[in-house]
Amino acid sequence: VPDGLPVPEGAESPEMVPVVMIDPGHGGLDGGTVGNGLLEKDWTLKIGVALAAELRRRGHAVALTREADDTLPLMDRPAVVNAAPRVALLSIHFNAGTADATGVETWYSWPKKPEIMARLHDAAGVPVAGVVPDDGQRLAMAIQAAVPTATGARDRGIRNREDLAMTSRTVCPAVLIECGFLSNTVESRKIQEAGYRKKMVQGIADGYETWLQTRWASPAVPVVVAPPSAAIGNDAEH
């Protein structure tokens, strides 16, 4: 376990060590966006698996929401993340837009869904009227500072959106990283280059480690979120 990564009280096995959770967006029947012949689900998986390998190489405990071309419904994903203590969630996506749109951007959600905010207040021992630190924004800032530096991609900044399922329904600090535009001819070619993807992965890993050095607190306790059938169905994935 890297220095500074707390082990939950009572942990007796490696499985109980809080991990950083990587979510390769879409998958299986959900292909995601399409651009220049590329399907988003394929490239989020390539980045996600490579990022997991890089973080493990650096000594971090890692888990993934999927490691193959599996269908995992959007509203099931936060439940997977919330099933155990997590240091953070890194959700990997690719963008689409006008032909000239390029660059990397990182999204977070604050405040999160009311039921998640209630649990965060409770875990922190802070009254509902009090202020709970927003480490998602700080994580987004750290990653967004590192990825354009590593890749040379256009820096589109960080953005806050309260209806993103992966960042608003997860109790741990969470970000959604848009790793480039499949709809842009030049950028889609870069995404297909192993060397460019390696730089992307290293940038995300560097940003994550920078955030780890200054994060506010240890991972929050696990929570149980509503099952998909009871969840509000208008959450966005991006």
Secondary structure, DSSP 8 states (H G I E B T S, - for coil): --TT----TT--SGGGS-EEEEEE--BTTB---EETTEEHHHHHHHHHHHHHHHHHHTT--EEES-SSS----GGGHHHHHHTS-EEEEEEEEEE--STT---EEEEE-SS--HHHHHHHHHHHT--TTS----HHHHHHHHHHHHHHHHH---EEEEEE-TTBHHHHS-SS-EEEEEEEETTSHHHHHHHT-HHHHHHHHHHHHHHHHHHHHH-SSS---------GGGS-TT-B--
